[in-house]
Every structure is written in structure tokens, then in C-alpha cells.
Amino acid sequence: MTSPAVSSRALPHPGRGEIRLEGVLHALSDPMRLRIVRELAAVSDELSCSHFDLPVTKSTTTHHFRVLRESGVIRQIYRGTAKMNGLRRDDLDDLFPGLLDSLLDAAARQAVRVGSD
């Protein structure tokens, strides 16, 4: 049996059953990655990579998105030339009920406390 051809632009994602708590926690432990997730959660929609204005190099930004995708926190797909990012909220809420909301609430409280966003 042969596999159907996969577009060279298709990006690998873990299936719902492959998402691991330690991978999610690792992905969200970085301030830049947490910032990306907070922005995605705030809009409840897909955002392009170019939407995010992170104070790091393009290669570092690419790394952060890859870690989030490979851990199962976000889904990335190409729409034309734009790489779109969406939060995998349904998968995360199903696997780890309350985790994402708790982390986002804690991050928001910390941002207020330390005066950052």
C-alpha cells in the first residue's frame, strides 16, 4: 500500500492521542511561545506568522512556532503564501481539562503584576 503524495508544504502535527502533557508544558514555559498562545487565544481565530511582532530573529520565531506545533499546542497550515496558526483549544481542553485556561489566566495576572504584556 502506498501513501498518497503529501504536499511539500504540509507540516507535521501530532494527532490528538500523541499530545503529551510534558510537551505542552515545555512549549508554554517559554515567554515568547506563551505570548504567541495568548495572542491566538485572544482572537479565537487563525493568525499568520507575520502578525506576530516578536523581539527575536526570524529564525528564532520559526523555532518557537515549530515547538508549539510539534507539541500539539497550535496547528499550522498554509493558505496561499501565508502560514496560518491556530490554537488547538479543542484538543487541549479534551485532553487536559482546564489546563489552558488556567495557564492563560495565570499569564495574564503575571503580565499585570510585572507590567508587561
N, C-alpha and C positions, 0 to 999 in steps of 0.2 A: 504494500500500500504506500502510495506516495503522498506527500503533503502538498496542499495547494501552494502555489507561489505566494510568497509574502513580499509585500512592498518593501523596498529598501528603506522607506520612510516609516515603517511600522516600528513602534517602540515596545519593548518587552515590559509586561506588567505582571506582578504576581496575581494568581487567582485569589478569590476571597479566602479559600481554605489555606492558602500559603502565607497569608499575612500573619506575622508573629508580633506579639506584644513587645518583645525586646527590640525589634527592628523599628517599630513605630516610636517607642520612647527614645531610641537613639536618634532617629531622624528629627524628632521635635526638641531634642536637647540643645540644638544649635540656635542661637538668637536669629540668624538670618533665615533659617528654614522656618522657625516659628513665626517670624514676621510674614513670610510668604503665605503660610497657612492661615494666619489671622486675616490677611487681606482677602484670600479666597473665601473664607467663612463669612466675611462681612458682606460680600456681594452675592453669595449663593449662586454663582454663575461661573462660566469659564473665563479666564483672563489669559491674554497672550504673555509670553515671556517678556516681551518688550514693555509691557505695562509696568513691571516692577522696576523701581529705581533703587537698586541696592548699592551701598557704598563699597562694592568689591569689584574685582575684574570680571570680564565676561566669562572667562574660563572658570572662575570660582562660582559664579552664578550658575553656570551649566552644571557644575558638580553638585550644588545644592539641590537643583531640580532633579538630578539623577538619583540622589539619595532618597528624596521624597517619593519619587516614582517607584524605585526598586523596593522600598519598604512597604508600599501599598497605601501611602497617605494621599497621594494625588494620582490622577490619570492624565496622561499627556497624549494628545493626538494632533496631527497636522490638519489644518484647514487652509488649503492653498499653501502659501509660503509661511504662514504663521503657526507656531507651535502653541497650542492652546492647553491650558492647565485647569483641571477641575478637582475639587476636593472629593475624595471617596467617602463622603459622610455616611451614606447608607451602609457600606461595608464595615466601616469602623464602628458605627453605632450598633450594628448587629453583632459584631464580634466582641466588642468591649463597651457595653452599655454605659453611657455617662462619661467615659474617659475623655473624649474630645471636648465636650462642653466644659468639663472640669478644668482641663488644661487651658482652654481658651479664656475661661473666666479668671483663672489664676494669672495668666499672662497679661490680661487687661488690668487687673489690680496691681500687678508689679509695674506696669508701664506708668500708671498714675502715681504710684509710690516713689519711683525713681525719676519721674519726669521725662520719660522717653515714650516713643510710640513706634 
